[in-house]
Amino acid sequence: MQMGFENKRQAWLLLSLGALLVSLASWELFGSSTPHAAVASSASPSTVINAAAHSKSPSDAIASEPQLRIGQLARAENTQYAAGGRNIFSLEAEPVVIEAPIAPARPAEVAVAPPPGPRPLPPIELKYIGYTRNVGETAYKAVLAHNDESLIARAGDTVFHRYKVVSVQPATIQVTDLSNRITQSLPIIEK
């Protein structure tokens, strides 16, 4: 019976990679295995503090510990904070002189032009000459003129490739200019 490890070289390589992976994972989880870490894990906290204090020289221990500097604290407490360009983050900085502005940053009054009014509607170049209705029909047809041409159109027709007749009544018609999408009423022209 074979176990799947026919190639011994691949089996040893797999085994060594697995061991490397386990050691890296334990190093990431538990930290490095230095002698200080071993002492810290087995000793009480007071022993670790005493061991760290004896391992360094006294000047190193004093330099690494935070200290309260009473003289600088008293100078900072006695400082009067007032506007005037002083750097509040430095005790030794000289006050900065800020010159008066030459002119205001914004003009006193800004002239605002009123918004333009609505544009005048372009005139529709059709003329409503009259209307007609066939016998038995209820819808009117409009007789329209444009330049020298005239034609008859009913509601919903597009005339001269630009205008659409919306509704036809005996006194007026409504026409939409398809290029501007504007609807206007045109009265009948009296002769």
C-alpha positions in Angstrom: 0.0 0.0 0.0 1.4 3.4 -1.0 0.9 6.5 1.1 1.5 9.1 -1.6 5.1 9.8 -0.7 6.8 8.1 -3.6 9.3 10.9 -4.1 11.2 11.2 -0.9 12.8 14.6 -1.9 9.3 16.2 -2.3 8.2 14.7 1.1 11.2 16.2 2.9 10.7 19.6 1.2 7.1 19.6 2.2 8.0 18.7 5.8 10.7 21.4 6.1 8.3 24.1 4.6 5.7 23.1 7.1 8.1 23.4 10.0 9.3 26.8 8.7 5.6 27.9 8.5 4.9 26.7 12.1 8.0 28.5 13.5 7.2 31.7 11.7 3.6 31.6 12.9 4.7 31.0 16.5 7.2 33.8 16.2 4.5 36.2 15.0 2.1 35.2 17.7 4.3 34.9 20.7 7.2 37.2 19.8 10.9 36.4 19.4 12.6 33.9 21.6 15.3 36.3 23.0 16.6 35.9 26.6 14.8 39.1 27.7 11.5 37.7 26.6 12.1 34.4 28.4 13.0 36.3 31.6 9.9 38.5 31.2 7.5 35.6 30.7 8.8 33.7 33.7 9.4 36.5 36.3 7.1 38.7 38.2 6.6 42.4 37.0 8.7 43.8 39.8 11.6 41.5 39.0 11.5 42.6 35.3 11.6 46.3 36.3 14.6 45.7 38.5 16.4 43.6 35.9 15.8 46.4 33.3 17.1 49.0 35.7 20.3 47.0 36.5 21.0 46.1 32.8 21.4 49.8 31.9 23.7 52.4 33.3 22.1 55.0 35.6 22.5 57.8 33.0 20.6 55.8 30.4 17.7 55.1 32.8 17.4 58.8 33.7 17.6 60.0 30.1 14.9 57.5 29.0 12.4 58.3 31.8 10.1 61.3 31.4 10.8 64.1 33.8 8.7 67.1 34.8 10.8 70.3 34.3 9.4 72.7 36.9 11.2 75.8 35.6 9.8 75.5 32.1 6.3 74.7 33.6 6.4 77.9 35.7 7.5 80.0 32.7 4.6 78.6 30.7 2.1 79.2 33.5 3.2 82.9 33.9 3.0 83.6 30.2 0.1 85.9 29.3 -1.6 84.7 26.1 -2.8 87.6 24.0 -3.3 88.1 20.3 -0.4 89.7 18.5 1.2 87.1 16.4 3.1 85.2 19.1 4.0 81.6 18.4 2.2 79.8 21.3 4.2 76.6 20.6 7.6 78.0 21.5 8.7 79.8 24.6 11.7 81.4 22.9 10.0 82.8 19.8 9.8 86.6 19.4 6.4 88.1 18.7 5.7 88.4 15.0 4.7 91.9 13.8 1.6 91.7 11.5 1.2 94.7 9.2 -2.1 96.3 8.7 -3.8 95.4 5.4 -3.5 97.9 2.5 -7.0 97.4 1.3 -9.9 95.2 2.5 -9.9 91.7 1.2 -13.4 92.1 -0.3 -14.8 95.3 -1.9 -17.6 96.9 0.2 -20.3 96.5 -2.5 -20.2 94.2 -5.4 -22.4 95.1 -8.3 -24.5 92.2 -9.3 -26.2 92.4 -12.7 -29.9 91.3 -12.6 -30.5 88.0 -14.3 -31.6 88.4 -17.9 -35.4 88.2 -18.5 -37.0 85.5 -20.5 -36.1 85.5 -24.1 -38.8 86.7 -26.5 -40.4 83.8 -28.3 -39.4 83.5 -31.9 -42.4 84.2 -34.0 -44.0 81.2 -35.8 -44.0 82.0 -39.5 -47.3 80.3 -40.2 -50.5 82.2 -40.9 -53.9 80.8 -40.0 -56.1 81.7 -42.9 -59.2 79.7 -42.1 -60.8 76.4 -41.3 -62.8 73.8 -43.0 -64.8 70.7 -42.0 -66.1 67.9 -44.2 -69.8 66.9 -44.0 -70.2 64.3 -41.2 -66.9 65.0 -39.5 -66.5 66.7 -36.1 -62.8 67.7 -36.4 -61.8 71.0 -38.0 -59.0 71.3 -40.6 -56.9 74.4 -40.7 -55.9 76.3 -43.8 -52.3 77.5 -43.3 -50.0 79.7 -45.3 -46.2 79.9 -45.1 -44.5 82.4 -47.5 -46.2 81.6 -50.9 -47.4 78.1 -50.0 -50.7 77.1 -48.5 -52.0 73.8 -47.3 -54.7 72.1 -45.2 -53.7 70.3 -42.0 -55.6 68.7 -39.1 -54.6 68.2 -35.4 -51.4 66.0 -35.1 -50.0 66.8 -38.6 -46.5 68.1 -39.1 -46.3 70.9 -41.7 -43.2 72.3 -43.5 -41.0 69.8 -41.5 -40.9 72.2 -38.6 -44.3 72.9 -37.2 -46.8 70.5 -35.6 -50.5 71.4 -35.4 -51.7 70.6 -31.8 -55.4 71.6 -32.1 -57.7 73.4 -34.5 -60.6 75.6 -33.4 -62.6 78.0 -35.5 -61.0 81.1 -33.9 -57.4 79.9 -33.2 -55.1 77.0 -33.6 -52.2 75.8 -31.4 -48.9 75.1 -33.2 -45.7 73.8 -31.8 -42.3 74.9 -33.3 -40.4 71.6 -33.2 -37.0 73.2 -33.4 -37.5 75.4 -30.3 -40.2 73.2 -28.6 -42.4 76.2 -28.1 -46.2 76.1 -28.5 -48.1 79.2 -29.5 -51.7 80.0 -30.4 -52.3 81.7 -33.7 -55.5 83.7 -34.3 -57.4 83.5 -37.6 -56.4 86.3 -39.9 -59.4 88.5 -40.7 -59.5 90.0 -44.2 
